[in-house]
Amino acid sequence: MLTFEDLLTEHRHALDDTTALAASAVDLTIPTPCAGWDLADLFGHMVGQNLGFAAAVVDSDAPVAAYESVPVSADDVAQRWQDSAGRVRDAFAAADPEAMIHLAEFGFRPTVTVALGMQLLDAAVHAWDVATALGKTYRPTEVTVAFVLDMARQIAARPGGTPVFAAPLSEHGEDPWGDALRLLGRDPEGFVVA
């Protein structure tokens, strides 16, 4: 099981990976593995999630509106992403791991540590979404792969699934990262960049 410090380190890696990808995102109309979303939609969602989680961690709560998607353009996406990533990273780093917070968007009251795990999963999977849309290969650290696979199995096992991710696909048992993505509704071999 990962410690809070481990989670902070892995989360920072995933955020940094997306920061590098955002710098190369010049066409935000490219479709992504997130059905119906182009890169502008995906980055807008990611920025909004970062800001919402940061506000909830700092203030112990934040309204649903704090998580709303933030409009981005090719001119400002890299800076908006980097600013939001810095805010969420700093919020978690300064927080008490055992403090209870309210994630209004999810109607859920986890500890800061649990919220950080949720953010790590989201950051790693969305880094893959962005990279895949850009025609690049992405794989997080093996520590993150193992963590995300474990969480993805728990999410996929919930009756009725979760509204946050698409319906789970079956594991292939060949690659843990590919299986984590499948369990979160993504087909690593099925998305083709147009």
ChimeraX attribute file (.defattr): number of C-alpha atoms within 10 A of each C-alpha:
attribute: neighborCount
match mode: 1-to-1
recipient: residues
	/A:1	6
	/A:2	13
	/A:3	10
	/A:4	19
	/A:5	12
	/A:6	13
	/A:7	22
	/A:8	19
	/A:9	15
	/A:10	24
	/A:11	26
	/A:12	20
	/A:13	18
	/A:14	25
	/A:15	25
	/A:16	17
	/A:17	19
	/A:18	25
	/A:19	20
	/A:20	14
	/A:21	18
	/A:22	24
	/A:23	15
	/A:24	12
	/A:25	21
	/A:26	15
	/A:27	13
	/A:28	19
	/A:29	14
	/A:30	17
	/A:31	24
	/A:32	25
	/A:33	24
	/A:34	19
	/A:35	9
	/A:36	9
	/A:37	15
	/A:38	19
	/A:39	27
	/A:40	23
	/A:41	20
	/A:42	23
	/A:43	26
	/A:44	20
	/A:45	20
	/A:46	23
	/A:47	24
	/A:48	22
	/A:49	24
	/A:50	28
	/A:51	26
	/A:52	26
	/A:53	32
	/A:54	25
	/A:55	20
	/A:56	24
	/A:57	29
	/A:58	18
	/A:59	12
	/A:60	18
	/A:61	19
	/A:62	21
	/A:63	14
	/A:64	13
	/A:65	11
	/A:66	20
	/A:67	23
	/A:68	18
	/A:69	20
	/A:70	20
	/A:71	15
	/A:72	21
	/A:73	17
	/A:74	17
	/A:75	10
	/A:76	13
	/A:77	24
	/A:78	21
	/A:79	15
	/A:80	21
	/A:81	25
	/A:82	19
	/A:83	16
	/A:84	21
	/A:85	26
	/A:86	17
	/A:87	19
	/A:88	26
	/A:89	21
	/A:90	16
	/A:91	21
	/A:92	22
	/A:93	17
	/A:94	10
	/A:95	14
	/A:96	15
	/A:97	18
	/A:98	12
	/A:99	12
	/A:100	18
	/A:101	21
	/A:102	21
	/A:103	22
	/A:104	18
	/A:105	16
	/A:106	10
	/A:107	9
	/A:108	11
	/A:109	15
	/A:110	16
	/A:111	18
	/A:112	24
	/A:113	22
	/A:114	17
	/A:115	21
	/A:116	23
	/A:117	22
	/A:118	16
	/A:119	21
	/A:120	24
	/A:121	22
	/A:122	18
	/A:123	26
	/A:124	24
	/A:125	23
	/A:126	22
	/A:127	25
	/A:128	25
	/A:129	26
	/A:130	26
	/A:131	23
	/A:132	19
	/A:133	23
	/A:134	21
	/A:135	12
	/A:136	12
	/A:137	11
	/A:138	18
	/A:139	16
	/A:140	19
	/A:141	14
	/A:142	12
	/A:143	12
	/A:144	24
	/A:145	22
	/A:146	15
	/A:147	20
	/A:148	27
	/A:149	21
	/A:150	13
	/A:151	18
	/A:152	21
	/A:153	17
	/A:154	12
	/A:155	18
	/A:156	22
	/A:157	13
	/A:158	9
	/A:159	7
	/A:160	9
	/A:161	15
	/A:162	14
	/A:163	8
	/A:164	9
	/A:165	15
	/A:166	16
	/A:167	16
	/A:168	22
	/A:169	16
	/A:170	15
	/A:171	15
	/A:172	10
	/A:173	9
	/A:174	8
	/A:175	10
	/A:176	17
	/A:177	23
	/A:178	20
	/A:179	25
	/A:180	29
	/A:181	23
	/A:182	24
	/A:183	26
	/A:184	26
	/A:185	19
	/A:186	23
	/A:187	17
	/A:188	17
	/A:189	8
	/A:190	8
	/A:191	15
	/A:192	12
	/A:193	13
	/A:194	7
